[in-house]
Structure formats: structure tokens, C-alpha cells
Amino acid sequence: MASEETRTKSSPHIRTTESSASPGTAEPAPTATAGGPTGKSATRAWTARLLMVGIVLTALNLRPAITSLGALLEEVRDGLGMSGGVAGLLTSVPPVCFAVFGIMAPRLARRFGPATVVCAGMAAIATGLVIRPWVGGTAGFLAASALALMGIAVSNVLMPVIVKRWFPDRVGSMTGLYSMALALGTSAAAAVTVPLTDALGGNWRSGLGVWAALAAVAVLPWIPFVRDRRGDTRGQESHARVRTADGGPTTTPGPRNGDAPTTATSTPTPGPRTEDAPARTEGARDTAPGAPAPAVPAHADTAPPALRITRSPIAWALAVFFGLQATAAYITMGWMAQIFRDAGLSAGTAGLLLAVTMVMGVPLAFVIPRLATRLPHQGPIVIVLGLCGLAGYAGLYLAPAGGAWAWAVLLGIANCAFPLALTMVGMRARTGAGVAQLSAFAQSAGYLISVPGPLLVGVLYQSSGGWGLPIALMAGLMVPQMAVGVLAGRNRTVEDEAAR
């Protein structure tokens, strides 16, 4: 094999030429392109902007299917003849679908590319939402909901992967942008579904179906990337030869537990941590946000073995934390409006209160990830969010109508455990392959853990005839959530733990 190999890696909008040279060999001159350096920079900037639009529109669509239903749950129950137990089952469908379909996302991303899978996910959301209100009967409603939730599930898992691949040096800020858009879509659906239904003639079917239009729009930014089947799920960075930012020796990123990494010179450079500035890949000195992870030499383009993720205590702690925060979130999205309505508030006011809870995530989802990436341990953030949740549940138990707005704000702050969990997924793995595997494991196992919560709340509500027992359950679950969140916030990586 020749001592120097050059491999060109291209997408519909990006062309990057990279070289792998032997130590001591002069670097080849960059290959000229038709557009020149200015054209390449413009293309990358345009690609970055398009990706940001796609990420924001995707995030906006990841919760309206759930919170729009929560705002109209009483009307849907009456229209379809559901009991409280069946309604509880309906509110448990999202975590079931997220667990079942989320685990498929990394495999689909390796086969078709993450952008293609997200594009298909948005199409599934649009299709499910447009047919859900009109299929007739509880079984058809559940099936159409499952189709939309399948699209949400794969997009949930792949958003951290896409952020890690295209914006490796801006994981915190891009996760914050994504989480902020997710919170905005969640709160908007809760706030405007009831008045939108009234404007459409008071038909709950129209009020639910109209959200399919937003999902259809979200398909468009991903279409230019559909043919790009290259994903970070293969862990190229663990095989790529990298050059340090100061022009130092070339090395392959290695473990951080004192193991000697494979090097091209006698002086190795340790592999970068997720929260640190990423190492620069040789031949990619002009890589900008919006450009994918650089290509690797053909002889190194072999995927590393999958991590034994179940051997990692940090992965289990993150999965349980994810599951308990998801339990609280889906109980809130599915039942909180009904709690306020049963306390004597109108449907419109109850929807606005749910929107306030969700909209708290708009500013905090941008602040919390950035703060988390600057802390060596994310445990203090977990504790603060948990205490807000306990205070909100106490108020909801003692005076649900009297302090409704305060309880909505406190529970909204507590719900920001979700962007924190997403950020920790990116921080608890060093490579794109590790992020994809940890994201799939934590979200799938976490959503399985969250399945019984909303269902149990519905059963307790129907059997007790009130909200005392369900609210006590919600508050009780906040304590273990805080405990495992502190464990998940420790400064470790799954690669280190799974290799032991």
C-alpha cells in the first residue's frame, strides 16, 4: 500500500479533500475546487444554516403530538368513549414508542444516514397526525399516534448524533438551541390548541390534525441531505489520524485511563474529551461548523467494536435519570391540564398553564446545557431542578387553583431535566459512535422505565376519584430522580467504563 493515500468525501453540498501522510512527509497542497476557497466557505456556511433550520424545525415537532392531545384530552375521551384507565394507556403510548423505535435509530442511521432517517421521521409525524383524528375508534387513534411517535422516537435519538457530527465544537450551544426549540413547540401546542380548535368550529379533530402542517414543513430542510449516508455512528474519529491545534504530532485519540494510544510519533497526544475543543483532523484545517466529520483513509475506515454499554454504571445512571424525568414530563403533558380543569379552571386557562410549564424550557433549555458543559459535575443542577419539582408538586397538592401560576412555573423549571439529560449524553461519551450508542441505550431504557408512570396516574385517578394519590406519586419519584442524576453527572465516559 502506498505511503500516502488521499480520499475525497462528498455530500450533496460539501466536498472536502483530505490526506493522510506518513510522518515527516510534506503535506500535499490542497486540491483546487471549482468554486475556490471562497466558494467552499460559502457552501459550508449555507450548509450550516440549513442544518440549523432543520434542527430547529425538527425540535419544534417533537412534542406537539403529545401536548396538543393533553390540552384536549377530555374532549378526546368523550369523543372516543375512553375510560380513565384507557386514557392513562393513551398517555403511556409515547414512552412505549420511544423505547421500541428509539433503539432502532442507530442501525437505521448506519444504513441510510442520520439526516435521511430524520427526514423520514418528520414525514411519519406528518402522516400520523393528519390521519389520527379521522380514523375512528380508539384502536385507530392509538395506531396513528404510534406512527407519529415512531418518527419522534428516531429523531429524538439522532439529534445528539447530528449535533455531535456537524457541530463538534458547539455541542452545548447547539443542544441548547435544539432544546429551546423543543420547549417552544411543546408550549405552543399546549397554548394554542384549544383556541385553535374553537376557531375551527370547536371540532377537536381539526384542532389535533392541524399540527401535521408543521411536521410537513420540517421535512423540507432535510431533503438535500437525504443521499448523505455517512454518519458519525461508525466512530471515524477513533480511527482518524489527528493533528493537534498547535501543529503537534499526529495521533489517534485514545483512552483517558492511562492506556497508551496508537501514535504516529514517539510522543502521543491524548484523545480529546467531549467537552473540550475537538482535535483537528489532518487535512481539515479549514473545517467549519456545518461541515461533517472529516473522511478517513480507506485502510482505517473500519468500525470499532460496539461498546458493552450495559457494563457502564454511568450509562445505567443516565438511563434511569432519563426514565424518571421522562415519567414526570409525560405525566405533566398528559394530565396537568386535567388537574387544573378539575380544580375549577377553564379549559383555555388550563391549556395556558400547561403552556407556561412548557415555555419555561425555552430560555432554560439554552442556559442549562451551556452551564452544564462548564461544570465538572452536573449534580448541583440536578438537585436544583429536583427541589423545584418537589415544591411544585406540594403546591399542586395543597392549593392547585390558588397558586396555579406559581406551580406551573416551578414544574416547568423541573422539566428542564430533559435538556440536561441530552447534554450529559454528549458529555459522557468521547466519540460519535459512543454518543449514538449511549443515546439509544439511555433513551430506549429510559422510556421503558417511564411507561408505567402515566398509566398508573390514570388508574389512581379513576380509583381514588381525586388527584391526591397521583400527585404524591409524582413527588415521590422526584427523590430517586435526584439521586441517579447526581450519579450520572460524574465526570466519566462510557468508553472508559465499558472497557474495564
C-alpha positions in Angstrom: 0.0 0.0 0.0 1.3 3.4 -0.8 2.6 5.5 2.0 0.2 8.3 1.2 -3.5 7.9 0.4 -6.0 10.6 -0.5 -9.7 10.1 -0.2 -12.4 12.6 -1.1 -15.6 12.6 0.8 -18.5 14.5 -0.5 -22.1 15.2 0.2 -24.7 16.9 -1.9 -23.4 20.3 -0.7 -20.0 19.7 0.8 -16.8 18.5 -0.8 -13.8 18.0 1.4 -10.4 16.6 0.2 -8.3 15.1 2.9 -4.9 13.5 3.0 -3.1 11.1 5.3 0.6 11.5 5.1 3.4 9.5 6.6 5.3 11.1 9.5 7.9 13.5 8.2 6.3 13.8 4.7 5.4 17.2 3.5 1.6 17.8 3.3 0.2 17.9 -0.2 -1.2 21.1 -1.5 -5.0 21.4 -1.2 -6.9 20.2 -4.2 -8.4 23.0 -6.2 -12.1 23.1 -6.5 -14.3 24.8 -9.0 -15.6 27.3 -6.5 -12.3 28.1 -4.9 -11.8 28.7 -1.2 -14.5 31.4 -1.1 -17.0 29.1 -2.8 -16.2 26.3 -0.3 -16.6 28.7 2.6 -19.9 29.9 1.3 -21.2 26.4 0.7 -20.2 25.4 4.2 -21.9 28.5 5.7 -25.1 27.8 3.7 -25.0 24.1 4.8 -24.6 25.1 8.4 -27.5 27.5 8.2 -29.7 24.9 6.5 -28.8 22.3 9.2 -29.7 24.7 11.9 -33.1 25.3 10.3 -33.6 21.6 10.0 -32.6 21.0 13.7 -34.9 23.8 14.9 -37.9 22.7 12.8 -37.4 19.1 13.9 -37.3 20.1 17.5 -40.5 22.1 17.1 -42.2 18.9 16.0 -41.1 16.5 18.8 -43.8 17.3 21.3 -47.0 18.9 19.7 -48.4 15.4 19.0 -48.4 14.9 22.8 -49.2 18.3 24.3 -52.0 19.1 21.8 -53.6 15.9 22.9 -53.2 16.8 26.6 -55.0 20.1 26.1 -58.0 18.3 24.5 -57.8 15.0 26.5 -61.3 15.4 28.0 -62.8 16.1 24.5 -61.0 13.1 23.0 -62.1 10.8 25.9 -65.7 11.9 25.4 -65.5 11.6 21.6 -63.9 8.1 21.6 -65.6 6.8 24.8 -62.4 6.3 26.7 -62.3 5.4 30.4 -59.7 6.9 32.8 -57.6 3.7 32.5 -57.7 3.8 28.7 -56.8 7.5 28.8 -53.9 6.5 31.0 -52.8 3.9 28.4 -53.0 6.6 25.8 -50.7 8.9 27.7 -48.3 5.9 28.1 -48.0 5.3 24.3 -45.3 8.0 23.8 -42.7 6.4 26.1 -43.5 2.9 24.7 -42.9 4.0 21.2 -39.8 6.0 22.1 -38.4 2.9 23.8 -39.3 0.4 21.0 -38.4 2.6 18.0 -35.6 4.6 19.5 -33.4 1.5 19.8 -33.6 1.1 16.0 -32.3 4.6 15.3 -28.5 3.9 15.3 -28.9 0.9 13.0 -31.1 2.9 10.6 -28.6 5.8 10.7 -25.7 3.5 9.8 -27.8 2.1 6.9 -29.3 5.2 5.5 -27.6 8.2 7.2 -28.9 10.2 10.2 -30.3 13.0 8.0 -32.3 10.6 5.9 -33.8 8.9 9.0 -34.8 12.3 10.5 -36.4 13.3 7.2 -38.4 10.1 7.2 -39.3 10.7 10.8 -40.7 14.1 10.0 -42.8 12.5 7.2 -44.1 9.9 9.6 -45.1 12.6 12.1 -47.0 14.5 9.4 -48.8 11.3 8.2 -49.7 10.1 11.7 -51.0 13.5 12.8 -53.1 14.1 9.7 -54.9 10.7 9.9 -55.1 10.3 13.7 -58.2 12.3 14.3 -60.2 10.9 11.4 -59.6 7.1 11.5 -62.4 6.5 14.0 -62.3 4.4 17.2 -59.7 4.1 20.0 -57.6 1.4 18.2 -57.2 3.5 15.1 -56.4 6.6 17.1 -53.7 4.7 19.0 -52.2 3.2 15.8 -52.0 6.6 14.1 -50.5 8.1 17.2 -47.9 5.3 17.2 -46.9 6.2 13.6 -46.3 9.8 14.6 -44.5 8.8 17.7 -42.2 6.5 15.7 -41.0 9.5 13.8 -40.5 11.4 17.0 -38.6 8.5 18.6 -35.9 8.1 15.9 -35.5 11.9 15.7 -35.1 12.1 19.5 -32.2 9.7 19.4 -30.4 11.1 16.3 -30.5 14.8 17.3 -27.5 14.4 19.6 -25.7 12.4 16.9 -26.3 15.1 14.3 -25.2 17.8 16.6 -22.0 15.9 17.5 -21.2 15.2 13.9 -21.8 18.6 12.3 -21.1 20.9 15.3 -18.5 19.0 17.4 -17.1 22.2 18.9 -20.5 23.7 19.8 -22.3 20.7 21.4 -23.5 22.8 24.4 -24.9 25.7 22.4 -26.5 23.6 19.6 -28.1 21.3 22.2 -29.4 24.4 23.9 -30.8 25.7 20.6 -32.4 22.3 19.9 -33.8 22.0 23.4 -35.1 25.6 23.3 -37.0 24.9 20.1 -38.4 21.7 21.5 -39.7 23.6 24.5 -41.2 26.3 22.3 -43.0 23.7 20.2 -44.2 21.9 23.3 -45.6 25.1 24.9 -47.1 26.5 21.7 -49.1 23.3 21.1 -50.4 23.4 24.7 -51.3 27.1 24.5 -53.0 27.4 21.1 -54.6 24.1 20.5 -57.8 25.0 22.5 -58.3 28.4 20.9 -57.3 27.0 17.5 -60.0 24.3 17.9 -62.5 27.0 18.8 -61.5 28.9 15.7 -62.0 25.8 13.6 -65.6 25.3 14.7 -65.0 23.6 18.1 -64.1 20.2 16.5 -61.3 18.6 18.4 -60.4 16.5 15.3 -59.5 19.6 13.4 -57.6 21.0 16.4 -55.4 17.9 16.5 -55.0 17.4 12.8 -53.7 20.9 12.1 -50.3 20.2 13.6 -49.5 17.9 10.7 -48.7 21.0 8.6 -45.8 22.0 10.9 -44.3 18.5 10.5 -44.7 18.6 6.7 -42.6 21.9 6.7 -39.9 20.2 8.8 -39.3 17.6 6.0 -38.0 20.2 3.6 -34.6 21.2 5.1 -33.5 17.5 5.3 -34.2 16.7 1.7 -30.8 18.0 0.4 -29.0 15.6 2.8 -31.1 12.5 2.1 -28.4 10.9 -0.1 -25.7 11.6 2.5 -25.3 8.2 4.1 -22.2 9.0 6.2 -22.9 9.2 9.9 -20.9 9.6 13.0 -22.3 6.3 14.2 -19.2 4.5 12.8 -16.8 6.2 15.1 -14.5 7.6 12.4 -12.8 9.8 15.0 -11.5 6.8 16.8 -9.6 5.8 13.6 -8.8 9.1 12.0 -5.3 10.4 12.4 -5.5 13.8 14.0 -3.1 16.8 14.4 -3.2 18.9 17.4 -4.2 22.5 17.1 -0.6 23.8 17.6 0.7 21.6 14.8 2.0 18.9 17.2 2.4 15.3 16.4 -0.2 13.1 14.8 -2.1 10.6 16.9 -5.2 8.5 17.2 -7.4 9.6 20.1 -7.0 7.0 22.8 -8.5 6.2 26.2 -8.1 8.6 29.1 -7.3 6.0 31.7 -3.6 6.0 31.2 -3.6 3.5 28.3 -1.1 4.4 25.6 -2.9 5.5 22.4 -1.7 4.4 19.0 0.6 7.1 17.7 2.4 8.1 14.6 5.3 9.6 16.5 7.0 8.7 19.8 5.2 11.5 21.7 1.5 10.8 21.8 -1.3 13.3 22.4 -4.2 12.1 24.5 -7.6 11.9 22.9 -9.9 14.9 23.4 -12.8 14.8 25.9 -16.3 15.6 24.6 -16.5 18.9 26.5 -13.1 20.0 25.3 -12.3 21.6 21.9 -12.2 18.8 19.4 -8.9 17.8 17.9 -8.4 18.9 14.3 -8.2 16.2 11.7 -5.3 16.2 9.3 -6.2 17.9 6.0 -9.3 19.6 7.6 -7.7 22.8 8.9 -10.5 24.9 7.3 -13.3 22.8 8.6 -16.2 25.0 9.7 -19.5 24.3 11.6 -21.8 22.7 9.1 -19.0 20.5 7.6 -19.2 16.8 8.6 -16.6 14.9 10.4 -13.6 14.5 8.0 -13.1 11.4 5.9 -10.5 8.9 6.9 -8.1 6.8 5.0 -9.6 3.8 3.3 -7.5 1.3 5.3 -8.8 2.9 8.6 -12.5 3.0 7.6 -13.4 0.1 9.7 -16.0 0.5 12.5 -14.7 -0.2 16.0 -16.5 -3.0 18.0 -19.6 -1.9 19.8 -19.3 -0.9 23.4 -20.6 -3.1 26.1 -22.8 -0.3 27.2 -24.6 -2.4 29.9 -21.3 -2.7 31.8 -21.1 1.1 32.3 -22.6 2.3 35.6 -22.7 5.8 34.2 -24.9 4.6 31.3 -27.3 2.9 33.7 -27.5 6.0 35.9 -28.1 8.2 32.9 -30.8 5.8 31.6 -32.7 5.7 35.0 -32.4 9.5 35.2 -33.7 9.9 31.7 -36.6 7.5 32.5 -37.6 9.3 35.7 -37.5 12.7 34.1 -39.5 11.4 31.2 -42.1 9.9 33.6 -42.6 13.4 35.2 -42.6 15.1 31.7 -45.3 12.8 30.2 -47.4 12.8 33.3 -47.3 16.6 33.2 -48.0 16.8 29.4 -50.8 14.3 29.6 -52.5 15.1 32.9 -51.6 18.6 34.2 -54.3 20.4 32.2 -56.8 18.0 33.5 -55.7 18.6 37.1 -56.3 22.3 36.7 -59.6 21.7 35.0 -60.7 19.5 37.8 -59.7 22.3 40.2 -62.3 24.6 38.6 -60.3 26.4 35.9 -61.5 26.7 32.4 -60.1 24.6 29.5 -58.4 27.6 28.0 -56.8 28.6 31.3 -55.7 25.1 31.9 -54.1 25.0 28.5 -52.3 28.3 29.1 -51.0 26.9 32.5 -49.6 23.8 30.7 -48.0 26.2 28.1 -46.4 28.2 30.9 -44.9 24.9 32.3 -43.6 24.0 28.8 -42.4 27.5 27.9 -40.1 27.7 30.9 -37.9 25.4 28.9 -37.3 27.9 26.2 -34.8 30.1 28.0 -33.6 27.5 30.4 -33.0 24.9 27.8 -30.5 27.2 26.2 -28.8 28.2 29.5 -28.7 24.8 31.3 -26.7 22.9 28.6 -24.1 25.7 28.3 -23.8 25.8 32.1 -23.6 22.0 32.3 -20.7 21.8 29.8 -18.7 24.2 32.0 -19.1 22.2 35.2 -17.0 19.2 36.1 -20.0 17.7 37.8 -23.7 18.3 36.8 -25.1 17.1 40.1 -25.8 20.6 41.6 -28.0 21.4 38.6 -29.9 18.1 39.1 -30.5 19.0 42.8 -31.9 22.5 42.0 -34.3 21.1 39.3 -35.5 18.4 41.7 -36.2 20.8 44.5 -38.2 23.0 42.2 -40.2 19.9 41.2 -40.9 18.9 44.8 -42.1 22.5 45.6 -44.4 22.5 42.6 -46.0 19.2 43.5 -46.5 20.3 47.1 -48.3 23.4 45.8 -50.3 21.4 43.4 -51.4 19.1 46.2 -52.3 21.9 48.7 -53.7 24.7 46.5 -54.0 23.7 42.8 -56.1 26.7 41.8 -54.9 29.3 44.3 -51.2 29.2 43.3 -51.7 27.7 39.8 -49.3 30.0 38.0 -46.5 29.6 40.6 -46.8 25.8 40.4 -46.8 25.9 36.6 -43.5 27.9 36.7 -41.9 25.6 39.3 -42.8 22.4 37.4 -41.6 24.0 34.2 -38.2 24.5 35.7 -38.2 20.9 36.9 -39.0 19.7 33.4 -35.7 21.2 32.2 -34.1 17.9 33.3 -34.6 16.8 29.7 -32.1 19.2 28.1 -29.7 18.4 30.9 -30.0 14.7 30.2 -29.4 15.3 26.5 -26.3 17.3 27.3 -24.9 14.7 29.6 -25.4 12.1 26.8 -23.0 14.2 24.7 -20.6 14.6 27.6 -20.5 11.0 28.9 -19.0 9.7 25.6 -15.9 10.7 23.7 -16.8 9.6 20.2 -19.7 9.9 17.8 -20.1 6.1 17.9 -20.2 6.3 21.7 -22.8 9.1 21.7 -25.0 7.2 19.3 -24.9 4.0 21.4 -25.3 5.8 24.7 -28.2 8.0 23.3 -30.0 4.9 22.1 -29.5 3.0 25.3 -30.3 5.8 27.7 -33.4 6.9 25.8 -34.7 3.4 25.0 -34.2 2.1 28.5 -35.3 5.4 30.0 -38.5 5.5 28.1 -39.2 1.9 29.1 -38.8 2.9 32.7 -41.3 5.8 32.1 -44.1 3.7 30.6 -45.9 2.7 33.9 -46.0 6.3 35.2 -48.7 7.9 33.1 -50.8 4.7 33.1 -50.5 4.4 36.9 -51.6 8.0 37.3 -54.7 7.3 35.2 -55.6 4.2 37.3 -55.0 6.0 40.6 -57.1 9.0 39.4 -60.0 6.8 38.4 -59.9 4.5 41.5 -59.4 7.3 44.1 -61.6 9.9 42.4 -59.1 12.7 43.0 -55.6 13.9 42.4 -54.1 13.4 45.9 -52.5 9.9 45.3 -51.3 10.7 41.7 -49.6 13.9 42.9 -48.0 12.0 45.8 -46.6 9.5 43.4 -45.1 12.3 41.2 -43.4 13.9 44.2 -42.1 10.5 45.4 -40.5 9.8 42.1 -38.6 13.1 42.2 -36.4 11.8 45.0 -34.7 8.9 43.1 -34.5 11.1 40.1 -32.3 13.5 42.0 -30.2 10.6 43.3 -29.4 8.9 40.0 -29.0 12.4 38.3 -26.1 13.1 40.7 -24.5 9.8 39.8 -25.0 10.4 36.1 -23.4 13.8 36.4 -20.0 12.5 37.4 -17.1 13.3 35.0 -16.7 9.9 33.4 -17.2 8.3 30.0 -18.8 5.1 28.9 -15.8 4.2 26.8 -13.6 4.1 29.9 -16.1 2.1 32.0 -17.2 -0.3 29.3 -13.5 -1.2 28.6 -12.9 -2.3 32.2 
